[in-house]
Amino acid sequence: MVLLYVLAAVTLGLCAFNRLLPAQAAQLGISLERRRAGLSARRGSLPYLEGGNGPEVLVLLHGFGADKDNFTRIAAWLAPHYRVIIPDLPGFGEARRDASAKHDVAQQVENLRAFLGELGVQRFHLGGNSMGGFIACEYAARHPAQVASLWLLDAAGTDAAWQVPVFQHYMATGETPLLVRDPRAMRDLIGLCMYRQPWLPYCLLHQLARRAVADYPLHAQIMREVVHSPTLSKRIDTPALIVWGKEDRLLNPQAAGAMKALMPDSEVVLMEGIGHVPMLEAPGRTARDFLAFQRRLSERQAEAAA
């Protein structure tokens, strides 16, 4: 009986912490997730997470409106094999906010190049989700000698990717669920990104909504810059794994074929029952697909060198 009282008291305490101190509760939860994944928060010209001690570097780029912690959970599967580096891109997460700066894809490529130069990283595997995938492709096109392989998760960057009602509505009206004016819209946005609506604690939902509303003016500007960045059109010879959730409602899954046409040395994985963010919806499965791709790539390269 005493144990039940203790458990009830602890549960009530956690609920109160979650509701009364949401910023502190959310930060505690994020810190625990990072620790579980073996990641540490660091700062250079960009804030970033780093972990793992593998012989090769894997750099991961978040999507529009997201941040580096979109990859925290999947990093637990990746850190045993790679040195994982996950930055916040300018305008997002804990990175700088500067309304006078450019945030188009070309500029984000240069921001990333300068950041990795500071870390002394010269060659690496490069992954990205959504806008991050667009930036990753453009980076490989501009600096092919640096990118050992690409990992594209529901990546923007082709005309085919924009062929969805959400984007067509944005082009007609300038309105999109990705730009949050009202905190109550945050839950709807998360439901749009994921095929199955996840349970989120109040503290995390509160903090995400608060940040999104505060960022609305800047993110509306960045959205215009990203959408009007030139789409991918040139062949990219970097080996690539193209992953797409079949239930993605933000970018058209059929764009996986358009992406593959630009990348002759690529494989495509279409994920049943997954939406726009595979690394959050199915981290273990998504990581295993990537690691299997890397094993096949290594074997092929070893045979070619023999």
VEXKE-70138 format. One record per residue (C-alpha): residue number from 0; residue in one letter; chain; x, y, z. Coordinates in steps of 0.2 Angstrom, whole numbers. Each point is the difference from the previous one (the first is absolute). Example, Ala and Ser with C-alpha at 12.3 -4.5 7.8 and 13.67 -1.06 7.14 Angstrom:
BEGIN
0;A;A;62;-22;39
1;S;A;6;17;-3
***
This chain:
BEGIN
0;M;A;0;0;0
1;V;A;14;12;4
2;L;A;8;-4;-17
3;L;A;-17;5;-8
4;Y;A;0;17;9
5;V;A;18;3;-5
6;L;A;-3;-4;-18
7;A;A;-16;11;0
8;A;A;10;14;8
9;V;A;14;-1;-13
10;T;A;-13;-1;-15
11;L;A;-9;16;7
12;G;A;17;8;2
13;L;A;5;-3;-18
14;C;A;-17;6;-7
15;A;A;2;16;10
16;F;A;18;2;-6
17;N;A;-6;-3;-18
18;R;A;-14;13;1
19;L;A;7;13;12
20;L;A;18;1;-7
21;P;A;-2;-5;-18
22;A;A;17;7;-6
23;Q;A;10;-8;13
24;A;A;-10;-17;-2
25;A;A;3;0;-19
26;Q;A;18;4;2
27;L;A;2;-14;13
28;G;A;-8;-12;-12
29;I;A;10;5;-15
30;S;A;16;-1;10
31;L;A;-4;-18;6
32;E;A;-4;-5;-19
33;R;A;17;7;-5
34;R;A;9;-9;14
35;R;A;-8;-16;-5
36;A;A;5;2;-18
37;G;A;18;4;6
38;L;A;-1;18;-7
39;S;A;8;16;8
40;A;A;-5;18;-4
41;R;A;14;11;-7
42;R;A;1;17;-8
43;G;A;10;6;-15
44;S;A;-6;12;-13
45;L;A;-16;-11;2
46;P;A;-6;-9;15
47;Y;A;1;-19;-2
48;L;A;-1;-17;7
49;E;A;14;-12;-1
50;G;A;3;-18;5
51;G;A;7;-16;-5
52;N;A;18;-6;-4
53;G;A;-1;-8;-17
54;P;A;14;2;-12
55;E;A;-12;10;-12
56;V;A;-10;15;2
57;L;A;-19;1;-3
58;V;A;-8;18;-1
59;L;A;-19;1;2
60;L;A;-10;15;-5
61;H;A;-18;4;7
62;G;A;-15;6;-10
63;F;A;-9;16;0
64;G;A;-6;6;17
65;A;A;9;-14;8
66;D;A;16;-2;9
67;K;A;15;-11;4
68;D;A;-10;-10;13
69;N;A;-11;-8;-14
70;F;A;15;-12;-2
71;T;A;4;-3;18
72;R;A;-10;-16;1
73;I;A;7;-8;-15
74;A;A;17;5;4
75;A;A;0;-14;14
76;W;A;1;-12;-15
77;L;A;13;10;-10
78;A;A;13;5;13
79;P;A;7;-17;2
80;H;A;6;1;-18
81;Y;A;3;18;-3
82;R;A;6;16;7
83;V;A;-17;9;-1
84;I;A;-2;19;-2
85;I;A;-17;8;0
86;P;A;0;19;-2
87;D;A;-14;12;2
88;L;A;-1;10;-16
89;P;A;-1;19;1
90;G;A;-18;6;3
91;F;A;-5;-16;10
92;G;A;3;-9;16
93;E;A;13;9;11
94;A;A;8;8;-15
95;R;A;1;18;-3
96;R;A;-15;10;-6
97;D;A;4;14;-12
98;A;A;-14;7;-11
99;S;A;13;9;-11
100;A;A;9;-16;-4
101;K;A;-3;-11;-15
102;H;A;-7;-18;3
103;D;A;-2;-7;-17
104;V;A;7;-17;-4
105;A;A;16;6;-8
106;Q;A;4;11;16
107;Q;A;-4;-14;12
108;V;A;12;-11;-10
109;E;A;14;13;3
110;N;A;-5;2;18
111;L;A;2;-19;2
112;R;A;17;0;-10
113;A;A;7;13;11
114;F;A;-6;-9;16
115;L;A;7;-16;-5
116;G;A;17;8;-5
117;E;A;1;7;18
118;L;A;-2;-18;6
119;G;A;14;-6;-12
120;V;A;-13;-12;-8
121;Q;A;6;-2;-18
122;R;A;-10;-16;-6
123;F;A;-16;-7;7
124;H;A;-17;-8;-3
125;L;A;-14;13;-1
126;G;A;-18;-3;4
127;G;A;-15;11;1
128;N;A;-19;0;2
129;S;A;-11;11;-10
130;M;A;8;17;-2
131;G;A;16;-8;7
132;G;A;0;-12;-14
133;F;A;-1;14;-13
134;I;A;15;8;8
135;A;A;9;-17;1
136;C;A;-3;-3;-19
137;E;A;6;18;-4
138;Y;A;15;-2;11
139;A;A;5;-16;-9
140;A;A;-3;8;-17
141;R;A;12;15;5
142;H;A;13;-10;10
143;P;A;0;-18;-7
144;A;A;17;-4;7
145;Q;A;-6;3;18
146;V;A;-15;-11;0
147;A;A;3;-19;1
148;S;A;-19;-4;-1
149;L;A;-17;8;1
150;W;A;-15;-5;12
151;L;A;-16;8;-6
152;L;A;-15;-1;11
153;D;A;-16;7;-8
154;A;A;11;13;-9
155;A;A;-5;16;-8
156;G;A;9;7;-15
157;T;A;-10;-6;-15
158;D;A;-15;6;-9
159;A;A;-9;-16;3
160;A;A;2;1;19
161;W;A;-11;16;0
162;Q;A;-14;-9;-8
163;V;A;-11;-1;15
164;P;A;-16;10;6
165;V;A;9;8;15
166;F;A;13;8;-12
167;Q;A;-12;4;-13
168;H;A;-10;9;13
169;Y;A;15;9;6
170;M;A;4;6;-18
171;A;A;-17;7;-2
172;T;A;-3;8;17
173;G;A;17;1;9
174;E;A;-7;-10;14
175;T;A;7;-17;6
176;P;A;-2;-11;16
177;L;A;19;1;1
178;L;A;-1;19;5
179;V;A;-9;0;17
180;R;A;-9;16;6
181;D;A;-10;-8;13
182;P;A;7;-12;14
183;R;A;-15;-11;-2
184;A;A;5;-4;-18
185;M;A;16;-9;6
186;R;A;-9;-16;3
187;D;A;-8;0;-17
188;L;A;17;3;-8
189;I;A;8;-15;9
190;G;A;-15;-10;-6
191;L;A;3;5;-17
192;C;A;19;-4;0
193;M;A;-3;-18;7
194;Y;A;-12;-13;-6
195;R;A;-4;-5;18
196;Q;A;-3;14;12
197;P;A;13;-3;14
198;W;A;-3;4;18
199;L;A;10;15;6
200;P;A;1;7;18
201;Y;A;-8;17;3
202;C;A;17;7;3
203;L;A;8;-4;-16
204;L;A;-16;5;-10
205;H;A;0;16;9
206;Q;A;18;4;-4
207;L;A;-1;-5;-18
208;A;A;-16;11;-2
209;R;A;8;15;9
210;R;A;16;-1;-11
211;A;A;-10;-2;-16
212;V;A;-11;15;3
213;A;A;14;11;5
214;D;A;9;-5;-16
215;Y;A;-15;3;-12
216;P;A;7;16;-8
217;L;A;17;-7;-3
218;H;A;-6;-17;-5
219;A;A;-12;8;-13
220;Q;A;14;8;-8
221;I;A;11;-15;0
222;M;A;-14;-10;-7
223;R;A;-1;12;-15
224;E;A;19;-2;-2
225;V;A;0;-19;0
226;V;A;-15;-2;-11
227;H;A;8;12;-13
228;S;A;17;-8;1
229;P;A;5;-8;-17
230;T;A;-6;-18;0
231;L;A;12;-14;-3
232;S;A;4;-3;-18
233;K;A;17;-6;-3
234;R;A;6;-18;2
235;I;A;8;-5;17
236;D;A;12;-15;-1
237;T;A;1;-1;19
238;P;A;-7;-17;7
239;A;A;-16;3;8
240;L;A;-14;-9;10
241;I;A;-17;9;-4
242;V;A;-13;-4;13
243;W;A;-18;6;0
244;G;A;-15;-3;11
245;K;A;-14;-6;-11
246;E;A;-12;10;11
247;D;A;9;16;-2
248;R;A;-12;15;-2
249;L;A;12;14;0
250;L;A;11;-6;-15
251;N;A;-6;-12;-13
252;P;A;7;-18;2
253;Q;A;0;-2;-19
254;A;A;15;13;0
255;A;A;11;-15;5
256;G;A;0;-5;-18
257;A;A;5;18;-6
258;M;A;14;0;13
259;K;A;6;-17;-6
260;A;A;1;7;-18
261;L;A;12;13;6
262;M;A;11;-13;9
263;P;A;4;-15;-10
264;D;A;10;-8;14
265;S;A;-15;-1;12
266;E;A;-12;-11;9
267;V;A;-18;4;5
268;V;A;-9;-6;15
269;L;A;-19;4;2
270;M;A;-6;-3;18
271;E;A;-18;-6;3
272;G;A;-10;9;13
273;I;A;13;14;2
274;G;A;-2;18;-3
275;H;A;12;15;-2
276;V;A;12;-4;13
277;P;A;6;-18;0
278;M;A;14;3;12
279;L;A;-13;5;14
280;E;A;-14;-12;-5
281;A;A;11;-16;-2
282;P;A;18;4;6
283;G;A;6;-18;1
284;R;A;-7;-5;-17
285;T;A;7;15;-8
286;A;A;17;-2;7
287;R;A;1;-18;-4
288;D;A;-4;4;-18
289;F;A;14;13;-1
290;L;A;13;-11;8
291;A;A;-5;-14;-12
292;F;A;2;12;-14
293;Q;A;17;5;6
294;R;A;6;-18;2
295;R;A;-5;-4;-18
296;L;A;9;16;-6
297;S;A;16;-5;10
298;E;A;-1;-17;-8
299;R;A;-2;7;-17
300;Q;A;14;12;2
301;A;A;12;-14;7
302;E;A;-4;-11;-15
303;A;A;4;15;-12
304;A;A;16;3;8
305;A;A;6;-19;0
***
